[in-house]
Amino acid sequence: MSTHPEQSNDDGSKLHPEPVAHDDDAMLRDGRRLDHAEAASKPLRSRPEEQPRGAKIRGNRPVDQVEAAARFIAAPEHEKMHDERLWDLRQKRDQEMHGIPEWEELRTLASAIKEHTLTHLDEYLEQFEANARSNGIHVHWARDAAEHNRIVHGILSDHGAKSLIKSKSMLTEECGFRPYMASVGIEVIETDLGERIQQLDNENPSHVVVPAVHKLRTDVAEVFARTLGTDPGNSDVHYLAEAQREANRPLILAADAGMTGANFVVAETGSFVVCTNEGNADLSANVPKLHIASIGIEKLIPRLGDLAVFIRLLSRSALGSPITQYTSHFRGPRAGGELHVVLVDNGRSERLGMAEFWTSLKCIRCGACMNTCPVYRRSGGLSYGATYSGPIGLIIDPTFNARKYSNLPFASTLNGSCSNVCPVKINIHEQIYAWRRELVNQHEVPLAKKIAMKAAGALLSRPAAYRAAIAAAHVALAHLPRFVIYNRLNAWGKHREVPHPPKQTFHSWYKANRGGNHE
Ligand code: SF4
């Protein structure tokens, strides 16, 4: 969301009681949808569509992504907005990519640097630790989420800190950090606008880059009215952003400690880099005297010179912009302050040992695979019921809990688009397919699905039976009553229509016109 120059109202406050975005050029472009159509001001409907909520979590039972996705699809305004907004990002990414002739070389280089680092991770971690310590940084190691949370709590307790401002970090989501802090009585305030919206709504981020991308303006207006006391009938983005800023800034200024993650960690310099578009990481790192950075061990790169490769790829892949507004380097504590880095494993070493899945550790969390995925775009990130959603989530989440996330690798068309856009060339769709096989081997696939797949396999491996079935289906599709195909028992028939069967199959056409015989 963008901000608007401050205006004073009669009561001296700086809120905007009425929509102020009357920039016609920004609102309409050739009469078509805007770059960020949702950001335009328009009158509210009397009853906004209710926001569909995410997957229901029932302990360790497999998350039912299909059920949650169906609820998202059943909210047409949300589904349309989500699909268009993310496709818009994908198109902008393509435009940026076409402006860089050496794009494929950059991807190859980025992939090679990551693979080299991951295969020498122990050396680079030790190099980083030594250099960071000599820069005056305190370095801690956390085996898992619980240890991470305990370490951070310990640092905060040592400083008597009772409040923490925090910039967006998927690692802390992984660690269940906010609920843990709440349980020990430390207030956490998110400084990223989207993440703050999600925090106020008690929801997880639905996207690794744009955490509240699944929400309409009217959803945000409802959340802010409930939590900040804004006008529930005013969903003007400038009004909402300003109201949030006015509520959050005093908390930021009064916070005892700040927390960031890191996008990249440079072994040779003992420094790390955080990329944001709101400058919120800089607030978290520089306003309080105590700065804690929680960093996954896979974020290492060897040299500062390698950084340029990733910086050129990251924002272009994520948002279709040449660079993030802020690319902040942290090399030591601020004057008079303290800087702690917590290096977190939380399953990464184990993943590094998985022959088919270790390259998922190359991920730089750009979200491009999510933006391009037809399943993600139409089902919303919260339908996955996991920290990571979209294609990257399908291959990471089962490494945390194969049973709980056993349905996720099936939420893909395997079209390969995710792999094509990935800036570090992860073979995402192949890993999704490999996970399906792995889950069958681990007996984590429901019996009904197993039987259906066995039957399909038997049919597809017998050409004569397959052709007979196709011929029968052609006749049946033309004559069956509609309710036989579109009913509650046939999930495939939900939200889609079977195309009319062609008069002639490709096989019979080929036989007639080319005379081939491929029985
Ligand atoms: S898997 Fe690739 S495309 Fe997806 S978020 Fe990670 S780096 Fe980006």
Residues whose N, C-alpha, C, O or C-beta is under 5 A from the ligand:
A	BS01	SF4	C363 I364 R365 C366 G367 A368 C369 I392 C418 V421 C422 P423 V424 I426
